Amino acid sequence: MASVTAMESSLFELATRNLTIIDIRSEQEFMANHIINSFNLPFLLLNDRKYELPPRYIKFFVVVCKKELNKVYDWFMKQPFNIEGFLIWEEIRHLPKNNRNDKINNRNDKNAFPFQPCPLLKQEIKFMKSMIENNRDTNIIDLGCGSGRDIIFMAKYFDKSNIIAVDNLPGKITQVRDFAKNYNLSNIIEIQKDIRQAGSLHELFNDYQQSNKNIVDNGLSIVIISRFLCRDIFEEIYKLLNVGGMLCIHSFLTCNIKPKKMKEKIDVEELESVFHIKYGMKILRNNVYIQPDDGRKLSMFLAMKV
Ligand SMILES: C[S@@+](CC[C@H](N)C(=O)[O-])C[C@H]1O[C@@H](n2cnc3c(N)ncnc32)[C@H](O)[C@@H]1O
């Protein structure tokens, strides 16, 4: 066997550690052979599935065919990603490869996503899971779910729960649907609904009552609000939460200049006062997260209905 160059041997080490490697070759090429622990996101789909890539504060490698390198390089240079380097497939000889038919969505390791869920869920998922051991038929709802990173993350951890994705934009709902398909997840329910007005959450459940009685009857076990705020429905959230159910709020704090709209921001004390005193919820976490890329601060608030 040819000797392993210094570069390749260090890459070998990287690949076997927890580093992120995105392979942008076609699915067929990837299925035929790929670096172990790499993720496939074909270049043709990248524009529509950017949200599956790692956030700016995580560096990653891109695997590309020699003939595509210039095009791929140009695309990535125009994007706000943090690329560690490009690996040319034809020149990778010594990295551990895998020619089994394993698409990324068949991975067993639940932490093995190229994208990141919100820091609150990432940090607390094991604790939350321990609190809701039997997740059969429980309901988890993400209000203002966006493209659905938290939804996919929760769907993998709570594989017997109904994961309800709510957003007012039809485009976001389509993204969640595609995202779920890519990860072979069937426990996700997408609902397009404006949920900022008081009464809208009850309305959403009433609309749903006919077709999905179980979902309505079983109440909510986890409510997620991430980088969004819908304080006018806080009371409804409380009412629909089951005893023992948890509320996670990861929202921008008032001390940030951006986003400019004041309605979007919250005080740590505001969450404390609403969900502790008024509703008698037990506060489990109430910290501040500072985004590594721009220094903005967000709540890390987790409370349980008692
Ligand atoms: C900054 S994004 C956050 C997305 C996701 N939760 C995350 O943390 O990545 C805010 C999301 O809230 C949704 N949204 C805004 N106003 C809404 C409303 N009135 N009803 C439902 N969703 C809304 C937006 O469409 C957007 O997808």
PDBQT file of the ligand as one rigid body, heavy atoms in Angstrom, charges set to zero:
ROOT
HETATM    1  C1  LIG A 401     -36.148  33.425  12.716  1.00  0.00    +0.000 C 
HETATM    2  S1  LIG A 401     -37.213  32.169  12.120  1.00  0.00    +0.000 S 
HETATM    3  C2  LIG A 401     -36.854  30.902  13.294  1.00  0.00    +0.000 C 
HETATM    4  C3  LIG A 401     -37.108  29.549  12.744  1.00  0.00    +0.000 C 
HETATM    5  C4  LIG A 401     -36.766  28.385  13.673  1.00  0.00    +0.000 C 
HETATM    6  N1  LIG A 401     -37.610  28.364  14.838  1.00  0.00    +0.000 N 
HETATM    7  C5  LIG A 401     -35.322  28.428  14.068  1.00  0.00    +0.000 C 
HETATM    8  O1  LIG A 401     -34.994  28.717  15.212  1.00  0.00    +0.000 OA
HETATM    9  O2  LIG A 401     -34.479  28.185  13.174  1.00  0.00    +0.000 OA
HETATM   10  C6  LIG A 401     -38.843  32.659  12.610  1.00  0.00    +0.000 C 
HETATM   11  C7  LIG A 401     -39.935  31.821  11.964  1.00  0.00    +0.000 C 
HETATM   12  O3  LIG A 401     -41.178  32.219  12.527  1.00  0.00    +0.000 OA
HETATM   13  C8  LIG A 401     -42.151  32.236  11.487  1.00  0.00    +0.000 C 
HETATM   14  N2  LIG A 401     -43.236  33.165  11.828  1.00  0.00    +0.000 N 
HETATM   15  C9  LIG A 401     -43.172  34.513  11.867  1.00  0.00    +0.000 A 
HETATM   16  N3  LIG A 401     -44.373  35.038  12.198  1.00  0.00    +0.000 NA
HETATM   17  C10 LIG A 401     -45.212  33.987  12.376  1.00  0.00    +0.000 A 
HETATM   18  C11 LIG A 401     -46.585  33.866  12.696  1.00  0.00    +0.000 A 
HETATM   19  N4  LIG A 401     -47.322  34.962  12.924  1.00  0.00    +0.000 N 
HETATM   20  N5  LIG A 401     -47.130  32.634  12.791  1.00  0.00    +0.000 NA
HETATM   21  C12 LIG A 401     -46.375  31.530  12.564  1.00  0.00    +0.000 A 
HETATM   22  N6  LIG A 401     -45.060  31.575  12.250  1.00  0.00    +0.000 NA
HETATM   23  C13 LIG A 401     -44.485  32.786  12.140  1.00  0.00    +0.000 A 
HETATM   24  C14 LIG A 401     -41.366  32.724  10.288  1.00  0.00    +0.000 C 
HETATM   25  O4  LIG A 401     -42.010  32.391   9.071  1.00  0.00    +0.000 OA
HETATM   26  C15 LIG A 401     -40.029  32.021  10.470  1.00  0.00    +0.000 C 
HETATM   27  O5  LIG A 401     -40.013  30.795   9.810  1.00  0.00    +0.000 OA
ENDROOT
TORSDOF 0
